[in-house]
Amino acid sequence: MNDTVYVGNAGKDAALDRGWLLGHFKNASDPRYSEEVEIKWGVHPQGEKRAQWVTGEERTALLVLISGRFRVELPERSVLLAEQGDYVVWGRGVGHSWYAEEESVVLTVRWPSVPGFKGN
């Protein structure tokens, strides 16, 4: 394998690192290492929720619904993602939480990839 190319399966690879496919937390020699962006493949059973509200966020985030029904709670706003491809973007400094109303698969992209942050 060329060390600048990685081929994998999001579902299988995500299970190895709490959902994270790409970011600063991968080994620097891994093609999935990045200081610019983080990507997560999140598989959430119905009823799963973020245990704590995220505060002090230093990244911008994009969350895309692949399947299911997923609610993102933002300050003064609740966003329901119900159709495949629905998405929400929130900027730096915006806290959030989430709840899987149905079994859901979501793709999250965050930037930049900030050392010290790896949470859900």
C-alpha positions as CSV (number, residue, x, y, z in Angstrom):
1,M,0.0,0.0,0.0
2,N,1.2,3.5,-0.9
3,D,1.6,5.4,2.4
4,T,-0.3,8.4,1.0
5,V,-3.4,6.3,0.1
6,Y,-5.7,4.6,2.5
7,V,-8.7,2.6,1.4
8,G,-11.2,1.5,4.1
9,N,-14.8,1.1,5.1
10,A,-16.3,3.9,7.2
11,G,-18.4,1.5,9.3
12,K,-15.5,-0.8,10.1
13,D,-12.9,1.8,10.6
14,A,-15.1,4.0,12.7
15,A,-15.6,1.1,15.2
16,L,-11.9,1.2,15.9
17,D,-11.7,4.9,17.0
18,R,-15.0,6.0,18.4
19,G,-16.2,6.9,15.0
20,W,-13.3,9.1,13.9
21,L,-12.0,8.5,10.4
22,L,-9.7,11.5,10.0
23,G,-8.0,14.1,12.2
24,H,-5.1,15.2,14.3
25,F,-5.5,12.2,16.6
26,K,-4.4,9.7,13.9
27,N,-0.7,8.7,13.6
28,A,1.2,11.4,11.7
29,S,2.4,8.8,9.2
30,D,-1.2,7.7,8.5
31,P,-2.8,9.4,5.4
32,R,-5.9,10.0,7.6
33,Y,-3.9,12.4,9.8
34,S,-5.0,16.0,9.4
35,E,-4.6,19.2,11.3
36,E,-7.1,20.9,9.0
37,V,-10.2,18.7,9.4
38,E,-11.8,15.9,11.4
39,I,-14.3,13.4,10.0
40,K,-16.6,11.1,12.0
41,W,-18.9,8.3,10.9
42,G,-21.4,8.2,13.7
43,V,-23.8,5.2,14.2
44,H,-26.3,5.9,16.9
45,P,-29.0,3.6,18.3
46,Q,-32.5,5.0,18.8
47,G,-32.6,6.9,22.1
48,E,-28.8,7.6,22.3
49,K,-28.0,11.2,23.3
50,R,-25.0,13.3,24.0
51,A,-24.4,13.0,27.7
52,Q,-23.2,16.6,28.2
53,W,-23.8,19.8,26.3
54,V,-20.6,20.8,24.4
55,T,-19.2,24.2,25.4
56,G,-16.1,26.0,24.5
57,E,-16.2,24.7,20.9
58,E,-13.3,25.9,18.8
59,R,-14.3,24.4,15.5
60,T,-16.9,24.8,12.8
61,A,-19.0,21.7,12.2
62,L,-21.1,20.2,9.5
63,L,-23.4,17.2,10.4
64,V,-25.1,15.3,7.5
65,L,-27.8,12.7,8.0
66,I,-27.1,9.5,6.1
67,S,-30.1,7.5,7.6
68,G,-32.5,7.7,10.5
69,R,-33.9,10.7,12.3
70,F,-31.5,12.8,14.3
71,R,-32.0,16.0,16.4
72,V,-29.3,18.5,17.0
73,E,-29.8,20.9,19.9
74,L,-28.2,24.4,19.5
75,P,-28.6,27.4,21.7
76,E,-32.2,28.6,21.3
77,R,-32.8,26.2,18.4
78,S,-33.6,22.5,17.9
79,V,-32.9,21.1,14.4
80,L,-34.5,17.9,13.2
81,L,-32.7,16.0,10.4
82,A,-35.3,13.7,9.0
83,E,-34.5,13.1,5.3
84,Q,-31.3,11.6,3.9
85,G,-29.0,14.5,3.1
86,D,-30.5,16.9,5.6
87,Y,-27.6,18.8,7.3
88,V,-26.8,21.5,9.8
89,V,-23.7,23.7,10.1
90,W,-22.7,25.6,13.3
91,G,-19.8,27.9,13.8
92,R,-17.1,28.3,16.4
93,G,-18.3,29.1,19.9
94,V,-21.7,27.5,19.4
95,G,-22.5,24.8,22.0
96,H,-24.5,21.8,21.0
97,S,-26.0,18.4,22.0
98,W,-27.8,15.7,20.1
99,Y,-30.4,12.9,20.3
100,A,-31.1,10.0,17.9
101,E,-34.8,9.9,17.6
102,E,-34.4,6.7,15.4
103,E,-31.4,4.5,14.8
104,S,-29.2,7.0,12.8
105,V,-26.0,7.2,10.8
106,V,-24.5,10.7,10.5
107,L,-21.3,12.1,9.0
108,T,-19.7,14.9,10.9
109,V,-17.0,17.2,9.5
110,R,-15.2,19.6,11.9
111,W,-12.5,22.1,11.2
112,P,-9.8,22.8,12.2
113,S,-8.6,19.6,13.9
114,V,-7.8,20.9,17.4
115,P,-5.5,18.8,19.6
116,G,-7.1,18.2,23.0
117,F,-10.5,17.8,21.5
118,K,-11.8,14.4,20.4
119,G,-15.2,14.1,22.0
120,N,-18.4,12.7,20.5
